[in-house]
């Protein structure tokens, strides 16, 4: 029983450990913080970081003497006046406070019927714009005396149903005074109004793409069903803001679209991001292998230097990105302690502080930067401004505070590239997934190498060319090839050159004229395996994406050899029932001879992969694809000729062979499962008997 209990405890511990994110760094930086701070490395692993922000204070309505907040829905910071606007939707008011959180004004607009569940507020050019959601209007006030100067009611829009209740929930104003409105139950995009509240057009409408399945279903639908399907419209946005340069940042909590977009005046998404990793919180990463992770952004805030932050209402996390879409850090969480949230609703940069509202608790959490956060932000800004000297100093400070912060290592490598220290950059980038920067560093190293060794390279090429010419001359003069061809094994191996370019005649004679042999096929198969392993493990880093020490050549080769042998076995099984003339030995021999294009091109392609950059990768990829298609075509033709099939019968046989491979794998897995259960049953009986005897 003790052994059983120990085993159960071990299994439970293993299961518990397996559900936590696999962190690349085990140091617990956040022992005094109620939340977890992290980023990701190039291998998609979680890297714990020191907290970038600490909780300076938590502000409630009672703290500032205006009574408790109820459903804080938005926060806005006016840089010109330094005032902060808090939309207290549940109390039908907007509270204005200064930088010290002292109340300046409580806006209720009672002279205009009062506010009713206001959604958000925006300030532009001395005017305050309030989305008065419950009253189906937008109020415009003077920012000096807080008097209402305009009341913009429901605009006239042809797409609006007569019974549609206009409910503006979010509002932003551009430099020209045009008003952008997110209204509930409007999926055609954002309402763009002029300064008088008149409808101009829909802006930022996400594109709707009909799936192939829906297109197929439409062929069998009635008119009513088709009309219902046409109601599949773009998703609603959850929030947005207009930055100082006139770009519109939007967030969406719908997982089917990009959670963050940045639109220019033409409505084009110009949000920058690198390596096809869109800034979508945890969604692009593997926090948990057993369940998908979705970050639902409900608000966004942008600094003048391009750094932006978005709040995830699902996990209560704040994700901070640079202007190029790289995650700088993430922090926060769901909880009851200061610095955590229950229902985060809005976020805003106020100078160096970061404010987050919680609609459930009715609080504003004020975050201030730690040394790590200040260093990371400063380094990022220096990089964006091209001040690489100061950037390098700050990134080194970041690494001192967090040695495994991969983003700092990447940026130090970028600094080395700018300083043309390509070897140093290459050493920092080796083993990372930053292929674009690795390629730039590699290109610089290659250029320097060619420049430094140009004379030697030219002499080497001349010597090599002369050696080839002399070798060919010697082979012809002394009839070396003719002598070798007298050797039976060499002649059989050499015949594979003929099958490459003359597959029909070649494979016919291979079987019927005995131009090849089983032993030669074995040699070709071994050569193929060795060369495939060579390329898999030692090809250029740009093409493998991993260090040689991280690649198991045997495993990679097995992933090709096993399907190849399954093809041979499955093909033999079916062709014996379809009047095929080839034995399993014949199929194996023909298949091995079909691998010759790969064998003769493996070494040149391997050497080529060591010399090319990412921009030149298409050369390698194109050649490799040609060789692969050539080899697969030879395997098909070898099967067709070996069994003396027509083209149509050969295609049918190939399809059946692939089906047979699936059946073999299914049977093998089923058999393995049965053996495992028999073993477990026998082991349980043995354990029980051993326990009772002892």
N, C-alpha and C positions, 0 to 999 in steps of 0.2 A: 504493500500500500504506500509506503514511503516513496518508493521509486515512481509509482504512478502519480502521487501528489507532486513530486519534484518535476516530473514531465509536464504536468498540467500547468504548473506555475511558469515553467520555461516558455511553454507555448503562448500563455497569456501575455507574458512580458514581450515576446517577439511580436505578437499581434498588435500590442499597444504601440510599440516603437515603429511599426511599419506604417501606421496611419499618420504620423507626424511628417511634416515637410523634411526632405533630405537636405540638411544644411551643410554647406561647404565649410562653415566655421562654427566650432562648438563653443567659443567664448560667449558667455552670457553678459552682454554689455548693458542690458536693461534691467538689472536686478532691482533698481529703485523706481522703475517705470511700470505703470499698470498695463502697458501695451507693448507689442512686439514691433521692432523696427528692422527692416530688411531691404534688400534689393536682390537682383539675380545676377549670376555670373554667366559666362558664355556657354556653359553647358546646361543652362536652365535650372541650375540648383539655387536654392535659397541661401543667401549669404546674410547672416545677421550683422547688423551695423549698430553703432552707438545711436542713441536717440537723437535725431536731427533737431527736434523741438522738445521743450519741456513745458508743462502747464504753468503759466504764470499766474493765472487767476481764472475763476469761473464766475461770470456775471449773470445775475438774475434780475428780474424787474424789481423785486423787493430790495435788492442790494443798492439800486440807484434811486429808489424812492418813487417809482411809478406804478407800483403794484406788480404782482406776478405776471410774467408773460404766459400766453396761452397759444400754442401752435405758432411758433416763430417760423415763418415761411421763407424769408429772404433777408439778406443783409447787403448794404451798398455803402462803399466808402467814396466820398467826394474828395478827390485829391486837392482841389482848389481851395475849398473851405476847411478841409480837415475834419469835417463832420461825418458821423456814421449814422446811417438810416436803418432802423430795425423794423421790419414788417411784422407786426404782432397780429396775425390774421384772426386768431381766436377772440381777441378783444377789440377787433374792428378799429385798429389804429396803427399809426406809424410813429415810432419813437425816434427822436433825433437826439444824439448825444455827441459830446466833443471827444477829443482824443483821450481824456481821462475818465470817460464814461459818466460824465455828469450830464443830466438831462437838460436839453436846450428847448425842446418843443415836443408836445404831444399833438400829432396831427390826427384829427377825427373828421374834419370837414363837415361839422354839424350844420353850418349855414347852407350847405349844399345837400342836405339830406343825410349826412353822415356816411362813413365808410361801411362797407359790408364785406367781410372776409377778403380784405385786400391781399393780392398774391405777391406783388413785388413792387420795387421802387427804383427809379433811375434819375440821375441828375445830369443835366447837360446845358451848358451856356446859361447858367443862372436860373434854370427852370427845373422844377421837380415834377416828375411824371409818376403817377401811381396807378397801377392796374387794379382798379376797384372791381374785383371779380364778381362779387355777389350782386352788385348794382349794374353789371353789364356795361361798364364805361371806363374811360381813362380820364383821370383828373390831372390838370396841369396847374402847378402852383409857382408863385415867385419864391425863390430860395431865401430872400431877405425877410419878408414879412409873413411868408407861408400862407398867403392869400390865394384862393382859387381864381385863376384867370381864364381857364377853358374847361369845358366838359365835353369830351369826345365820346359820343354814344356809338351804338352798333353801326358799323359802316355798311353801305349797300354793296353786296357781293352777290352776283348771279347764282353762284353755287350754293348759297345759303338756302336751306329749306325755310319755308314760311314760319314753321314752328321752332326753328333753331334758336336756342337761348345763347346769346353771345356772352362768353365768360373768359375775358382776358386774364391769363394767370401770370405771364411773364412779359416784361417789357424792356426794350433797349432803344436808344436813340443814337443815330449816326451823326457825323460832323455836319451834314447838311440839314439836320433837323427832322429827317424822316424817322418815323416810328415803326419799330419792328415789334410784333405782338405774337406770342404763343397763346392760342385760345384752345380751350378744352374741346374735344371731339372734332377738331379740325386736323385732317391728315394730309392735306394738300400742300403743306409747308407752313411757312411763317407769313402772317399778314403784314404786308408793307403798306403803311399809310403815310400820307403827306402830313404836314404840320397841323392841318385842320381836321385830321382824322378821316380823310377820304381815301378810299381803297385805291391803291396803284396796281398791285399785282401780288401774286404769291411768290415768296422767295424761299430759297434753300429747300425745295421739295426733293426728298430722296427719290431716286428712281425705282420704279417697280419693275421687277423682272418676273415674267410668268414662267414657271417651271415647265419642263418638257411633259411632266405627268399631267399638269393642268391643261396644257395644249392638247394632249391626247384625249383627255376627258371631254373637252369642249366639242369634239367630233360627235359625241353621243348625247349632248345636253339639249334640253329644251331652251326656248328663248328666256324663260323666267330664271332657269338655272344659270344661263350665261350672264344675265343681268346681275344676279347675286354674286357671281364670280368676279364681275367687273368692280365690285365694291372692295376688292382686295387693294387697299391703298397704302401709301407709305406710312411709316410709323410716326407717332408724335414725338417731338423733342421734349426733354424734361426741363432744360434750362439753356440760357445763352447769355452772352455779353458782347459788347462792342468795345474793342480795345482802342488805344489812343491813335492807332494808325488806320482805323476804319475797317479792320478785319473782324469778322463775326465768328466767335467761338461758340460751338453748340455741343450739348451733351444729350445723350439718349440712353435710357435705361433698358431699351429693347436690345436683346442679345443678337438679333438678326441683322443689325446694322452696326457701322462703326460707332463706338460710344463717344468719340470726340472727333469733331470736324472743325476745320478753319476755312471759312469761305471768303473769297475776295468779292469785289463788286460785281463780277460776272457770275457769281454763284458757284465757282469752281473750288473744290476742296484742295487747298494748298498746304495742308498740315504736313510737316516734314517728319519722316521716321526712317530708321535705318534697318537694313537686312530683313526687310519684309515683316518686321515686328511692329505692328500698329500699337500705339499707346492705349491699351485697353485693360490696364490693371493687371490682375492675375490671370485673365482669360487666355493669354498666349503661352502661359507657362504651366508646368506640371506640378502644382502644389500637392495634388493628391492623385495618384495614378488610378484610383478606383472610381473617382467621381469628377465630373467636369466642374471647373471653377468659373463663376461668372461674376464680374464686377459691374454693378449697376450704378453708373454715375448720375447724380441728381443735380450737381452744380459744378461750376468751374470758375476759377479766378486767374488772372494773368498779370504779371508784373511788367513794367516798362522794358525790362531787359529780355523779355520773351520767355522767361521761366513761368510755367503754369502749373496749377494744382487742381485736382478734382477729387471730390468726395464720393466714396462708394457707400451707398446706404445699406447694401447687403451685409458687409463686414465691418462697417464703420471705419474704414481705412482711408487715409489721405495719400494719394499718389502724386508725386511731384516730378515733373519732366522738364528737360531743357528745351530750347527752341528747335532742336533737331529730333525731338521725340524720344530721347533716351531717358529711361527712368533714373533719376538721381537717388531717390530713396522713397520708402513708404513707411508710414507709421499710423498708429491709432488702432481702435478696435471697439467692439461692442462690450459694454459693461456698466458698472455703477460708480466706478471710481473717477476722480478728476482726471480728465484727459481721455476718457472713453465716452461713448455715446450710446443712446438707445435708438434714436431715430434722427440721424444727422440730416439736415435739410438745406443748408447753404454754407458757402465758404467764401472768404474774402481776405486778400492781402491788405494789411494796413501798415504801410512802411515795412519794417522788418518783422512785424508780427503777423501771425496767421490766425484769423478768427473763424470759428465753426459754430453754427447754431444747431441746437437740438430741439426739434419741434415738440417732442414728448416731455422732456424735462423743463422746457422753457428757459434754457440757459444759453449763454454765449461763452464758449471756451476760448480763452486767449492764450495762444502758444507763442513762446519766444525761442529764438534760436539757441542751440547749444554750440559749443566750440566746433563739434563735428559738422553740424548743419551750416554754420557760418563759413567754415573752411570749404565745404563742398560747393556751396552757392558761389562763393568768391572765385573759386577755381573755375567753375562753369562759366561765369560771366567773363573772366579773363580770356578763356578759350574763345568764347563767342565774339569778343572784341579784337581778337588777334594778338593779345599781349601774352605771348608764349613764355616769356621769361618769368613773369609773375605767376602765370598759370602753373608752370612747373614747380615753383616753390610751394604753391598752395596744394597741388596734388600730392606732393611729398608729405605735406602736413596731414592731409587726409589719410594717406597710407600709414602714417605714424599712429593715427588714432584708430584706424581700421585696416590692418595689414592685408586682409583678403578682399578689399574693395576693388573689384576687377575694373570698374569704370575708370578709376584713377590710373590703373596700369595702362589701360587703353589710351587715355588721354596723354600720358607721359610718352607713350609710343608715337602719338600724333605730333607731340612737340619735337621728338627726335627726327621725325620725317621733315618737319618744317625747318629744322636746323641741319638737314641733310646728313644726319648721323644714322644712316640706314641700317647698319649692322646692329646698333643698339636697339633700334626700333624692331628689327626682325627678332631679336632675342626676346623682347617683351611680348611680341605678338604670337610667337610660336606656341602652339597649344591652345590658342583662343579661337573663337568663331568669327573674329573680325576679318573676314577674308578680303574686304575691299582695302582696308589699311595694310593688311599683310601683303597684298598684291602691290601696293604703292611702294612699300619698303623693299620688297623683293625686286621690283623693277629698278629702284635706285641702286641696290646692291649689284644687280646684273650689269647696269650701265657703268658703274665704277669698275667692276671686274674687267669688262671688255676694254675700257679705256686704259686701265693699268697693265693689262696683259695682251694688248692688241697685237703687238709684234710677235709674241710667242704663239698666239692663236693662229695668225696667218701662216707662220712657219709650220705649225703643227698640221694645219689643213693641207699645206703643200706636201709635206712629208707623207700624210695619210693618202692623198691622191696618188702620189708617186708609188707608194707601197701597193696600192690596189692595182695600179697599172702593171707593175712588175710581177705581182702575184698572178694576175690573169695571163700575162705572157709566159710565166713559168709553167702554169697549169696546162696551157696549150702546147708548149714546147715539149714537155715531158709526158704529155698525154695522161695526166694524173686522173682526170675524170673518167677516161675510158678504162683505166686500170681499176678504179674504184667500182665502176659499174659491173665489173666481172665478179665482184663480191655480191653474193646473193642478197644479204641483208641490206647493204647499201642501195642496191638496185630497187629493193622493195620500198625502202624509205623514200628514195628519190621519185618513185612513181606517184607519191602524193602531190608533187608539183603538177603532174599531168591532170589529176582529178580536180585540182583547183580551177583550172581554166577550161577543161573539157569534161564536165561532170557526167554527161550521158555516156560517152564512149569510155571515159575513165572508170566509172563505177561498174559498167558492164564487163569490162575486161578484168577489173579487180576481182570479181567473183567467178566469172566463167573462164577467164584465161589465167587465173591464179597469178596475177601480176603483183599482188600484195600478199601479206601473210598476217597471221595472228600475232606473231612476235613483234613485227613492225608496228602493228596497231597498239600493242602494249607500250612500246617505246614512245609513240606519238601521244598516247594518253598520259603517260608519266610526264612528258615534256609539257603538255598542256597544263597539268596540275601544278607543276613547279613554276611555270611562267605566270600562271594566274595568281598564285600565291605571292610571287615577286611583285607583280603590279598592285595587288590588293594592299600589301603592307608597305611598300617602299616607293610608291608613286608620289608625285609632288603633293605637298600639303594642301594646296589650293583645291586639288581634285579628291583627295581622300577625306579631308576635313578632320583628321586626327593624326596624332603622332604615331610612328611605327610601333612604339611600346604599347599603344592603346589598341592595336589591331591584332586579332588572332588570325593569322594567315591560314591555319588549318581549318578553322571554322568557316572563313570566307570561301575557301576552296570547296569545302564540303557542300556549301549552299548551291554550288554549280554542278559538282560531280554527282550528287545524289539524284537531282532531277534528270541528269543525263543518263544514269543507269536505270532509273525508273522508266525513262522513255524507251530504252532498249528492251527491257522486260515486258512492258505494256505492249509495245509494238509487236513483239514476238507472239504474245498471247492472242492478239486479234488477227494477225496475218496468218496464223495457223488455221484459223476458221474462215479465212477469206482467200484461200488458194494462193497464199504468198509462197514464193519460191526460196526465200532466204531462211536460213537457220539463225538461231540466236548468235552463233559465232559470226555468221555473215553480217548480221545487223551491227554487232559490236565493231567489227573490222571497218565496215563502211562509215560508221559514225566517227570512229577515231580518225580515219583519213579525212573526214570533213572538217576536222579541227585545224587543218594545216594553215589556213589564212591567219588564224589567231596566233599560231605558234611563230610564224615568220615575222609578224608585225608586233609582237609583244614587247620585245626589247627596244625597238625604235620608238614605240609609243611611250614606254616607260621613261626613256631618256628625254623624250619631248615633254612629258609632264613635269620634269624637273627644271625646264627652261622657260615655261610659259607663265604669263601673268593672268589675272582674272579676265582682263579685256581680251586676251588672246585665247582664252579657253575654248572658244568655238572651234578653233582649228583642231584641237585634240578631240573634242566631243564629236565633231563631224567625222574625223577619221575613224574614231573608235566605233561610231555607229555604223559606218560603212563596213567595217570588218565584222561586226556582230551580225548585220543583215546578210553579208556574204556567207558567213559560217552557218547560220540558220538555214539559208537557202540550200547550201550543200547538204546539210543533214536531211532536208526534205527530199531533194533529188536523189540522194543516196538510197533512201528508203524506197522511193518510187522505182528506181532502176533495179535494185536488188530483188524486189518482188515482182518485177516486170508488170507494173501497174500503169494504167493510163493516168492522165493528169487528174481527172475527176475522181477516180477511185483512190488516187494518192491523197487528195484533199480529204476525202471521207475517212480514209484510214488514219490520217494525221489527227483529225478531230476526235475519232474514237480512241486513239492512243492517249490523247490528253485526258479524256474522260476516264480511261483506264488507270492513269496515274492517280487521279482523285480517288478512285475506288480502292486502289492498293493502299494509299495513305489512310483511308477510312478503316480498312480492314486491319492495317497495322496498329492504328491507334486503339481500335476496339480490342484487339488481341492483347496489346500491352496493358490496357485497363483491366482485362480479365485476369491476366497473370498477376497484376498488382493486388487485386482483390483476393486471389488465392493465397498469395504470399502473406497478406495482412491477416487473413483468416488462420493460416497455419501458424503465424507468429503469435497470434492471440492465444491459440490453443497451447502452444509451447510455453508461453509466459504463464498461463493459468496453471498448467501442470507443474511447472517449475516452482511457482509460488506455493502450491499445495504440498509439494514434496518437501520443500525447505521450511 
